Amino acid sequence: MPKIKTHQATVKRFTVTKSKKLKHRKPGQDHFNARDTGSEGTKKRRDMTASKAFTKNIKQFIPYNV
C-alpha cells in the first residue's frame, strides 16, 4: 500500500492540538486593518478552532499529523 501524500498548504495553516482539535489563525490580517475597530483587531490576534464539519475534511489532507 503506498503512502498518502500530505497536503502541504493545509499543514502550514492548521495545527493539531493534544485533544485532536484543529487550530488556525483568523483570516483577514494582512492589510486594511486600520479601518477595523479595536475589538476587531483584538479578535484577529486570537487563534480559532475549526468547526467539526470542517475538521473532518481537513483531517483527510493531513493523515499523519492527526
PDB file as gemmi writes it, atoms N, CA and C in Angstrom:
CRYST1    1.000    1.000    1.000  90.00  90.00  90.00 P 1                      
ATOM      1  N   MET A   1       0.837  -1.182   0.000  1.00  0.00           N  
ATOM      2  CA  MET A   1       0.000   0.000   0.000  1.00  0.00           C  
ATOM      3  C   MET A   1       0.887   1.252   0.000  1.00  0.00           C  
ATOM      4  N   PRO A   2       0.734   2.147  -0.965  1.00  0.00           N  
ATOM      5  CA  PRO A   2       1.575   3.346  -0.979  1.00  0.00           C  
ATOM      6  C   PRO A   2       1.180   4.338   0.106  1.00  0.00           C  
ATOM      7  N   LYS A   3       2.122   5.199   0.437  1.00  0.00           N  
ATOM      8  CA  LYS A   3       1.846   6.220   1.435  1.00  0.00           C  
ATOM      9  C   LYS A   3       0.921   7.284   0.859  1.00  0.00           C  
ATOM     10  N   ILE A   4       0.152   7.916   1.724  1.00  0.00           N  
ATOM     11  CA  ILE A   4      -0.728   9.002   1.310  1.00  0.00           C  
ATOM     12  C   ILE A   4       0.055  10.300   1.423  1.00  0.00           C  
ATOM     13  N   LYS A   5      -0.018  11.140   0.395  1.00  0.00           N  
ATOM     14  CA  LYS A   5       0.704  12.409   0.433  1.00  0.00           C  
ATOM     15  C   LYS A   5      -0.040  13.403   1.316  1.00  0.00           C  
ATOM     16  N   THR A   6       0.722  14.161   2.072  1.00  0.00           N  
ATOM     17  CA  THR A   6       0.176  15.201   2.934  1.00  0.00           C  
ATOM     18  C   THR A   6       0.046  16.484   2.124  1.00  0.00           C  
ATOM     19  N   HIS A   7      -1.076  17.165   2.250  1.00  0.00           N  
ATOM     20  CA  HIS A   7      -1.301  18.437   1.568  1.00  0.00           C  
ATOM     21  C   HIS A   7      -0.565  19.528   2.347  1.00  0.00           C  
ATOM     22  N   GLN A   8       0.527  20.028   1.762  1.00  0.00           N  
ATOM     23  CA  GLN A   8       1.433  20.914   2.490  1.00  0.00           C  
ATOM     24  C   GLN A   8       0.805  22.259   2.841  1.00  0.00           C  
ATOM     25  N   ALA A   9      -0.068  22.794   2.001  1.00  0.00           N  
ATOM     26  CA  ALA A   9      -0.724  24.072   2.304  1.00  0.00           C  
ATOM     27  C   ALA A   9      -1.617  23.949   3.535  1.00  0.00           C  
ATOM     28  N   THR A  10      -2.246  22.793   3.696  1.00  0.00           N  
ATOM     29  CA  THR A  10      -3.098  22.565   4.863  1.00  0.00           C  
ATOM     30  C   THR A  10      -2.257  22.445   6.132  1.00  0.00           C  
ATOM     31  N   VAL A  11      -1.126  21.777   6.037  1.00  0.00           N  
ATOM     32  CA  VAL A  11      -0.251  21.614   7.195  1.00  0.00           C  
ATOM     33  C   VAL A  11       0.252  22.968   7.679  1.00  0.00           C  
ATOM     34  N   LYS A  12       0.525  23.890   6.739  1.00  0.00           N  
ATOM     35  CA  LYS A  12       1.035  25.204   7.109  1.00  0.00           C  
ATOM     36  C   LYS A  12      -0.030  26.066   7.783  1.00  0.00           C  
ATOM     37  N   ARG A  13      -1.294  25.819   7.496  1.00  0.00           N  
ATOM     38  CA  ARG A  13      -2.372  26.667   8.004  1.00  0.00           C  
ATOM     39  C   ARG A  13      -3.015  26.156   9.282  1.00  0.00           C  
ATOM     40  N   PHE A  14      -2.932  24.860   9.551  1.00  0.00           N  
ATOM     41  CA  PHE A  14      -3.616  24.272  10.698  1.00  0.00           C  
ATOM     42  C   PHE A  14      -2.632  23.551  11.595  1.00  0.00           C  
ATOM     43  N   THR A  15      -2.869  23.636  12.910  1.00  0.00           N  
ATOM     44  CA  THR A  15      -2.096  22.858  13.868  1.00  0.00           C  
ATOM     45  C   THR A  15      -3.053  21.992  14.669  1.00  0.00           C  
ATOM     46  N   VAL A  16      -2.620  20.784  14.978  1.00  0.00           N  
ATOM     47  CA  VAL A  16      -3.444  19.838  15.721  1.00  0.00           C  
ATOM     48  C   VAL A  16      -3.075  19.935  17.193  1.00  0.00           C  
ATOM     49  N   THR A  17      -4.075  20.128  18.045  1.00  0.00           N  
ATOM     50  CA  THR A  17      -3.838  20.223  19.480  1.00  0.00           C  
ATOM     51  C   THR A  17      -3.735  18.821  20.079  1.00  0.00           C  
ATOM     52  N   LYS A  18      -3.446  18.759  21.357  1.00  0.00           N  
ATOM     53  CA  LYS A  18      -3.307  17.473  22.029  1.00  0.00           C  
ATOM     54  C   LYS A  18      -4.627  16.700  22.053  1.00  0.00           C  
ATOM     55  N   SER A  19      -5.738  17.428  22.122  1.00  0.00           N  
ATOM     56  CA  SER A  19      -7.055  16.780  22.142  1.00  0.00           C  
ATOM     57  C   SER A  19      -7.629  16.620  20.728  1.00  0.00           C  
ATOM     58  N   LYS A  20      -6.742  16.671  19.701  1.00  0.00           N  
ATOM     59  CA  LYS A  20      -7.091  16.425  18.289  1.00  0.00           C  
ATOM     60  C   LYS A  20      -7.990  17.499  17.672  1.00  0.00           C  
ATOM     61  N   LYS A  21      -8.029  18.687  18.271  1.00  0.00           N  
ATOM     62  CA  LYS A  21      -8.744  19.798  17.656  1.00  0.00           C  
ATOM     63  C   LYS A  21      -7.808  20.509  16.687  1.00  0.00           C  
ATOM     64  N   LEU A  22      -8.389  21.226  15.716  1.00  0.00           N  
ATOM     65  CA  LEU A  22      -7.583  21.941  14.738  1.00  0.00           C  
ATOM     66  C   LEU A  22      -7.650  23.435  14.993  1.00  0.00           C  
ATOM     67  N   LYS A  23      -6.480  24.057  15.175  1.00  0.00           N  
ATOM     68  CA  LYS A  23      -6.399  25.496  15.394  1.00  0.00           C  
ATOM     69  C   LYS A  23      -5.924  26.163  14.112  1.00  0.00           C  
ATOM     70  N   HIS A  24      -6.440  27.372  13.855  1.00  0.00           N  
ATOM     71  CA  HIS A  24      -5.961  28.154  12.723  1.00  0.00           C  
ATOM     72  C   HIS A  24      -6.092  29.630  13.042  1.00  0.00           C  
ATOM     73  N   ARG A  25      -5.361  30.449  12.309  1.00  0.00           N  
ATOM     74  CA  ARG A  25      -5.397  31.882  12.527  1.00  0.00           C  
ATOM     75  C   ARG A  25      -6.649  32.474  11.901  1.00  0.00           C  
ATOM     76  N   LYS A  26      -7.134  33.545  12.499  1.00  0.00           N  
ATOM     77  CA  LYS A  26      -8.300  34.230  11.942  1.00  0.00           C  
ATOM     78  C   LYS A  26      -7.894  34.876  10.616  1.00  0.00           C  
ATOM     79  N   PRO A  27      -8.706  34.721   9.567  1.00  0.00           N  
ATOM     80  CA  PRO A  27      -8.330  35.301   8.272  1.00  0.00           C  
ATOM     81  C   PRO A  27      -8.497  36.819   8.253  1.00  0.00           C  
ATOM     82  N   GLY A  28      -7.871  37.458   7.278  1.00  0.00           N  
ATOM     83  CA  GLY A  28      -8.024  38.892   7.077  1.00  0.00           C  
ATOM     84  C   GLY A  28      -7.105  39.729   7.929  1.00  0.00           C  
ATOM     85  N   GLN A  29      -5.863  39.299   8.145  1.00  0.00           N  
ATOM     86  CA  GLN A  29      -4.940  40.038   9.000  1.00  0.00           C  
ATOM     87  C   GLN A  29      -3.891  40.810   8.216  1.00  0.00           C  
ATOM     88  N   ASP A  30      -3.830  40.640   6.911  1.00  0.00           N  
ATOM     89  CA  ASP A  30      -2.696  41.166   6.162  1.00  0.00           C  
ATOM     90  C   ASP A  30      -2.738  42.680   5.949  1.00  0.00           C  
ATOM     91  N   HIS A  31      -3.844  43.197   5.444  1.00  0.00           N  
ATOM     92  CA  HIS A  31      -3.889  44.632   5.175  1.00  0.00           C  
ATOM     93  C   HIS A  31      -5.301  45.148   5.386  1.00  0.00           C  
ATOM     94  N   PHE A  32      -5.475  46.464   5.305  1.00  0.00           N  
ATOM     95  CA  PHE A  32      -6.738  47.163   5.579  1.00  0.00           C  
ATOM     96  C   PHE A  32      -7.167  46.980   7.040  1.00  0.00           C  
ATOM     97  N   ASN A  33      -6.204  46.943   7.944  1.00  0.00           N  
ATOM     98  CA  ASN A  33      -6.533  46.755   9.350  1.00  0.00           C  
ATOM     99  C   ASN A  33      -6.751  48.070  10.086  1.00  0.00           C  
ATOM    100  N   ALA A  34      -6.371  49.186   9.473  1.00  0.00           N  
ATOM    101  CA  ALA A  34      -6.522  50.481  10.142  1.00  0.00           C  
ATOM    102  C   ALA A  34      -7.995  50.851  10.294  1.00  0.00           C  
ATOM    103  N   ARG A  35      -8.829  50.367   9.405  1.00  0.00           N  
ATOM    104  CA  ARG A  35     -10.255  50.702   9.469  1.00  0.00           C  
ATOM    105  C   ARG A  35     -11.023  49.864  10.495  1.00  0.00           C  
ATOM    106  N   ASP A  36     -10.401  48.800  10.983  1.00  0.00           N  
ATOM    107  CA  ASP A  36     -11.078  47.944  11.958  1.00  0.00           C  
ATOM    108  C   ASP A  36     -11.192  48.641  13.307  1.00  0.00           C  
ATOM    109  N   THR A  37     -12.212  48.272  14.059  1.00  0.00           N  
ATOM    110  CA  THR A  37     -12.331  48.771  15.425  1.00  0.00           C  
ATOM    111  C   THR A  37     -11.314  48.049  16.309  1.00  0.00           C  
ATOM    112  N   GLY A  38     -11.136  48.549  17.516  1.00  0.00           N  
ATOM    113  CA  GLY A  38     -10.175  47.929  18.422  1.00  0.00           C  
ATOM    114  C   GLY A  38     -10.529  46.504  18.761  1.00  0.00           C  
ATOM    115  N   SER A  39     -11.819  46.242  18.951  1.00  0.00           N  
ATOM    116  CA  SER A  39     -12.225  44.882  19.308  1.00  0.00           C  
ATOM    117  C   SER A  39     -12.024  43.918  18.142  1.00  0.00           C  
ATOM    118  N   GLU A  40     -12.228  44.400  16.916  1.00  0.00           N  
ATOM    119  CA  GLU A  40     -11.991  43.541  15.754  1.00  0.00           C  
ATOM    120  C   GLU A  40     -10.512  43.184  15.642  1.00  0.00           C  
ATOM    121  N   GLY A  41      -9.653  44.154  15.878  1.00  0.00           N  
ATOM    122  CA  GLY A  41      -8.218  43.894  15.828  1.00  0.00           C  
ATOM    123  C   GLY A  41      -7.782  42.907  16.879  1.00  0.00           C  
ATOM    124  N   THR A  42      -8.384  43.011  18.066  1.00  0.00           N  
ATOM    125  CA  THR A  42      -8.060  42.076  19.140  1.00  0.00           C  
ATOM    126  C   THR A  42      -8.513  40.667  18.781  1.00  0.00           C  
ATOM    127  N   LYS A  43      -9.694  40.540  18.190  1.00  0.00           N  
ATOM    128  CA  LYS A  43     -10.211  39.225  17.809  1.00  0.00           C  
ATOM    129  C   LYS A  43      -9.363  38.576  16.729  1.00  0.00           C  
ATOM    130  N   LYS A  44      -8.791  39.385  15.839  1.00  0.00           N  
ATOM    131  CA  LYS A  44      -7.963  38.839  14.766  1.00  0.00           C  
ATOM    132  C   LYS A  44      -6.659  38.257  15.284  1.00  0.00           C  
ATOM    133  N   ARG A  45      -6.229  38.667  16.461  1.00  0.00           N  
ATOM    134  CA  ARG A  45      -4.973  38.165  17.007  1.00  0.00           C  
ATOM    135  C   ARG A  45      -5.121  36.786  17.644  1.00  0.00           C  
ATOM    136  N   ARG A  46      -6.328  36.353  17.854  1.00  0.00           N  
ATOM    137  CA  ARG A  46      -6.553  35.064  18.520  1.00  0.00           C  
ATOM    138  C   ARG A  46      -6.664  33.928  17.508  1.00  0.00           C  
ATOM    139  N   ASP A  47      -6.311  32.740  17.955  1.00  0.00           N  
ATOM    140  CA  ASP A  47      -6.482  31.555  17.123  1.00  0.00           C  
ATOM    141  C   ASP A  47      -7.927  31.084  17.211  1.00  0.00           C  
ATOM    142  N   MET A  48      -8.380  30.430  16.154  1.00  0.00           N  
ATOM    143  CA  MET A  48      -9.735  29.895  16.118  1.00  0.00           C  
ATOM    144  C   MET A  48      -9.659  28.375  16.034  1.00  0.00           C  
ATOM    145  N   THR A  49     -10.727  27.723  16.473  1.00  0.00           N  
ATOM    146  CA  THR A  49     -10.846  26.278  16.347  1.00  0.00           C  
ATOM    147  C   THR A  49     -11.754  25.980  15.166  1.00  0.00           C  
ATOM    148  N   ALA A  50     -11.348  25.058  14.312  1.00  0.00           N  
ATOM    149  CA  ALA A  50     -12.141  24.701  13.144  1.00  0.00           C  
ATOM    150  C   ALA A  50     -13.409  23.970  13.580  1.00  0.00           C  
ATOM    151  N   SER A  51     -14.491  24.175  12.827  1.00  0.00           N  
ATOM    152  CA  SER A  51     -15.745  23.509  13.150  1.00  0.00           C  
ATOM    153  C   SER A  51     -15.621  22.004  12.912  1.00  0.00           C  
ATOM    154  N   LYS A  52     -16.526  21.238  13.503  1.00  0.00           N  
ATOM    155  CA  LYS A  52     -16.447  19.773  13.400  1.00  0.00           C  
ATOM    156  C   LYS A  52     -16.642  19.293  11.965  1.00  0.00           C  
ATOM    157  N   ALA A  53     -17.548  19.920  11.223  1.00  0.00           N  
ATOM    158  CA  ALA A  53     -17.780  19.523   9.836  1.00  0.00           C  
ATOM    159  C   ALA A  53     -16.545  19.809   8.983  1.00  0.00           C  
ATOM    160  N   PHE A  54     -15.890  20.922   9.247  1.00  0.00           N  
ATOM    161  CA  PHE A  54     -14.700  21.325   8.517  1.00  0.00           C  
ATOM    162  C   PHE A  54     -13.511  20.448   8.907  1.00  0.00           C  
ATOM    163  N   THR A  55     -13.454  20.048  10.162  1.00  0.00           N  
ATOM    164  CA  THR A  55     -12.363  19.229  10.674  1.00  0.00           C  
ATOM    165  C   THR A  55     -12.292  17.884   9.964  1.00  0.00           C  
ATOM    166  N   LYS A  56     -13.428  17.309   9.673  1.00  0.00           N  
ATOM    167  CA  LYS A  56     -13.479  16.004   9.007  1.00  0.00           C  
ATOM    168  C   LYS A  56     -12.790  16.068   7.643  1.00  0.00           C  
ATOM    169  N   ASN A  57     -13.011  17.147   6.895  1.00  0.00           N  
ATOM    170  CA  ASN A  57     -12.385  17.298   5.583  1.00  0.00           C  
ATOM    171  C   ASN A  57     -10.889  17.568   5.695  1.00  0.00           C  
ATOM    172  N   ILE A  58     -10.510  18.379   6.656  1.00  0.00           N  
ATOM    173  CA  ILE A  58      -9.104  18.752   6.797  1.00  0.00           C  
ATOM    174  C   ILE A  58      -8.263  17.549   7.198  1.00  0.00           C  
ATOM    175  N   LYS A  59      -8.781  16.686   8.044  1.00  0.00           N  
ATOM    176  CA  LYS A  59      -8.020  15.530   8.513  1.00  0.00           C  
ATOM    177  C   LYS A  59      -7.691  14.564   7.379  1.00  0.00           C  
ATOM    178  N   GLN A  60      -8.441  14.602   6.291  1.00  0.00           N  
ATOM    179  CA  GLN A  60      -8.109  13.773   5.133  1.00  0.00           C  
ATOM    180  C   GLN A  60      -6.859  14.303   4.422  1.00  0.00           C  
ATOM    181  N   PHE A  61      -6.624  15.607   4.503  1.00  0.00           N  
ATOM    182  CA  PHE A  61      -5.464  16.212   3.867  1.00  0.00           C  
ATOM    183  C   PHE A  61      -4.182  16.002   4.682  1.00  0.00           C  
ATOM    184  N   ILE A  62      -4.308  15.815   5.996  1.00  0.00           N  
ATOM    185  CA  ILE A  62      -3.130  15.647   6.856  1.00  0.00           C  
ATOM    186  C   ILE A  62      -3.228  14.320   7.600  1.00  0.00           C  
ATOM    187  N   PRO A  63      -3.068  13.194   6.915  1.00  0.00           N  
ATOM    188  CA  PRO A  63      -3.301  11.887   7.536  1.00  0.00           C  
ATOM    189  C   PRO A  63      -2.290  11.539   8.631  1.00  0.00           C  
ATOM    190  N   TYR A  64      -1.051  12.029   8.558  1.00  0.00           N  
ATOM    191  CA  TYR A  64      -0.035  11.634   9.517  1.00  0.00           C  
ATOM    192  C   TYR A  64       0.131  12.630  10.649  1.00  0.00           C  
ATOM    193  N   ASN A  65      -0.530  13.759  10.583  1.00  0.00           N  
ATOM    194  CA  ASN A  65      -0.431  14.765  11.633  1.00  0.00           C  
ATOM    195  C   ASN A  65      -1.534  14.622  12.665  1.00  0.00           C  
ATOM    196  N   VAL A  66      -2.540  13.792  12.401  1.00  0.00           N  
ATOM    197  CA  VAL A  66      -3.683  13.689  13.296  1.00  0.00           C  
ATOM    198  C   VAL A  66      -3.528  12.545  14.253  1.00  0.00           C  
TER     199      VAL A  66                                                      
END                                                                             
